[in-house]
Amino acid sequence: YFYGTVDRVINIVVLIIYRTGYGGDFLGIGGTWNLNEEKSPDAEIVASGVFVGFIIYTGVQLLTFGFGTTKHKYELSDTIMNVVGTFMWVAVGGTALHYWHGYLAEHDFENITSERTAGLALGALCVINGALYLADSVLAFIHYTKYA
C-alpha cells in the first residue's frame, strides 16, 4: 500500500513538471541524441504513455486496497506490471537525464536554467519511481511464490 501511494504522488509530480516545467509551458523529456535538435516526438509519446498509463494502473491498485482486497497481489499479472513499470520508468528517466544534462539554453553558455533543472528533476523522479516499482516487483514476486 505504501509503495502505491508514493508511486502515485511521484507520478502526479512528474506529470505536473512534464506539462508545465518550461516556465509554464510543455517541458517534455527530450529524447534526441543530437542535442542541437528539437525533442523527439517518439520519446514524448512513450513518456506520456508511461506517465498516464501507470497513474491509471496505480490508481486501480489503490482502489482495490480501498475495498479491502489484496487478492491481486497473489497474481502473476501484478508482478509482470511492476517489472514492466521498473523498466519503463528507468528508461524514460534515463532519456530525460541524458537530454537535460547536456541541454544548453538559448543564452549561449548559461549552464543553470530553470528548464534544465526541471528536466533533471523530472528524470531523477522517474528513476526513483522505477526503483519503487522494482521494490514492489520483489514484494509481488514474494507474494506470488508464497501463495502460488
C-alpha positions as CSV (number, residue, x, y, z in Angstrom):
1,Y,0.0,0.0,0.0
2,F,2.8,2.4,0.9
3,Y,4.6,2.0,-2.4
4,G,1.4,2.5,-4.4
5,T,0.7,5.8,-2.6
6,V,4.3,7.1,-3.0
7,D,4.3,6.0,-6.7
8,R,1.1,7.8,-7.2
9,V,2.4,11.1,-5.6
10,I,5.6,10.9,-7.6
11,N,3.7,10.2,-10.8
12,I,1.5,13.3,-10.2
13,V,4.5,15.5,-9.6
14,V,6.2,14.1,-12.7
15,L,3.1,14.9,-14.8
16,I,3.0,18.4,-13.5
17,I,6.7,19.0,-14.2
18,Y,6.3,17.3,-17.6
19,R,3.4,19.5,-18.6
20,T,4.4,22.9,-17.1
21,G,8.1,22.7,-16.3
22,Y,9.3,25.0,-19.1
23,G,8.1,28.3,-17.5
24,G,4.5,27.2,-17.5
25,D,4.8,25.5,-20.9
26,F,5.4,21.9,-22.0
27,L,8.8,20.6,-20.8
28,G,9.0,17.1,-22.2
29,I,11.8,14.6,-21.7
30,G,13.8,15.4,-24.8
31,G,14.8,12.1,-26.3
32,T,17.2,13.1,-29.1
33,W,20.8,12.0,-29.0
34,N,21.8,15.1,-31.1
35,L,21.3,17.9,-28.6
36,N,21.0,20.5,-31.3
37,E,17.7,19.1,-32.5
38,E,14.2,19.6,-31.0
39,K,12.7,17.0,-28.7
40,S,11.8,13.6,-30.2
41,P,8.0,13.1,-30.7
42,D,8.5,9.3,-30.4
43,A,10.1,9.6,-26.9
44,E,7.4,12.1,-25.8
45,I,4.7,9.6,-26.9
46,V,6.3,6.8,-24.9
47,A,6.8,9.0,-21.9
48,S,3.2,10.3,-22.0
49,G,2.0,6.7,-22.2
50,V,4.2,5.6,-19.2
51,F,3.1,8.6,-17.1
52,V,-0.6,8.3,-17.8
53,G,-0.8,4.5,-18.1
54,F,0.9,3.9,-14.8
55,I,-1.0,6.6,-12.9
56,I,-4.2,4.7,-14.0
57,Y,-2.7,1.3,-13.1
58,T,-1.5,2.5,-9.7
59,G,-4.9,4.2,-9.1
60,V,-6.7,0.9,-9.8
61,Q,-4.4,-0.9,-7.4
62,L,-5.0,1.6,-4.6
63,L,-8.8,1.4,-5.3
64,T,-8.7,-2.4,-4.8
65,F,-6.9,-1.8,-1.5
66,G,-9.7,0.6,-0.5
67,F,-12.2,-2.1,-1.0
68,G,-10.2,-4.3,1.4
69,T,-8.9,-6.9,-1.0
70,T,-5.4,-7.9,-1.8
71,K,-6.1,-10.9,-4.0
72,H,-4.4,-9.2,-6.9
73,K,-1.1,-9.3,-5.0
74,Y,-1.1,-13.1,-5.5
75,E,-1.5,-12.8,-9.2
76,L,1.3,-13.1,-11.7
77,S,-0.1,-10.1,-13.6
78,D,0.8,-7.8,-10.7
79,T,4.4,-8.9,-10.7
80,I,4.6,-8.5,-14.5
81,M,3.2,-5.0,-14.4
82,N,5.6,-4.0,-11.7
83,V,8.6,-5.4,-13.7
84,V,7.4,-3.5,-16.8
85,G,7.0,-0.4,-14.7
86,T,10.5,-0.7,-13.5
87,F,12.0,-0.9,-17.0
88,M,9.7,1.8,-18.5
89,W,10.2,4.4,-15.7
90,V,14.0,3.9,-15.7
91,A,14.1,4.1,-19.5
92,V,12.1,7.3,-19.6
93,G,14.1,8.8,-16.7
94,G,17.4,7.9,-18.3
95,T,16.3,9.5,-21.5
96,A,15.3,12.7,-19.7
97,L,18.5,12.8,-17.6
98,H,20.6,12.3,-20.8
99,Y,18.8,15.1,-22.7
100,W,18.6,17.6,-19.9
101,H,22.1,17.1,-18.6
102,G,23.6,18.2,-21.9
103,Y,21.0,20.9,-22.5
104,L,22.2,24.5,-23.2
105,A,19.7,27.3,-23.1
106,E,19.4,29.9,-25.8
107,H,21.7,32.2,-23.9
108,D,24.9,30.5,-25.1
109,F,26.8,29.3,-22.1
110,E,24.3,29.7,-19.3
111,N,24.7,26.4,-17.6
112,I,21.9,26.7,-15.0
113,T,18.4,27.3,-16.3
114,S,15.0,26.6,-14.8
115,E,14.0,24.3,-17.6
116,R,17.3,22.3,-17.3
117,T,16.8,22.0,-13.6
118,A,13.2,20.9,-14.1
119,G,14.2,18.4,-16.7
120,L,16.9,16.9,-14.4
121,A,14.3,16.7,-11.6
122,L,11.9,15.0,-13.9
123,G,14.5,12.4,-14.9
124,A,15.5,11.8,-11.3
125,L,11.9,11.3,-10.1
126,C,11.3,8.9,-13.0
127,V,14.3,6.8,-11.9
128,I,13.2,6.9,-8.3
129,N,9.8,5.8,-9.3
130,G,11.4,2.9,-11.3
131,A,13.3,1.9,-8.1
132,L,10.0,1.9,-6.2
133,Y,8.4,-0.3,-8.9
134,L,11.5,-2.6,-8.5
135,A,10.9,-2.9,-4.8
136,D,7.2,-3.6,-5.4
137,S,8.2,-6.2,-8.0
138,V,10.3,-8.0,-5.4
139,L,7.4,-7.9,-2.9
140,A,4.9,-9.0,-5.5
141,F,7.1,-11.9,-6.6
142,I,7.5,-13.0,-2.9
143,H,3.7,-12.9,-2.5
144,Y,3.2,-14.8,-5.7
145,T,5.6,-17.6,-4.9
146,K,4.5,-17.8,-1.3
147,Y,0.8,-18.3,-2.2
148,A,1.0,-19.9,-5.7
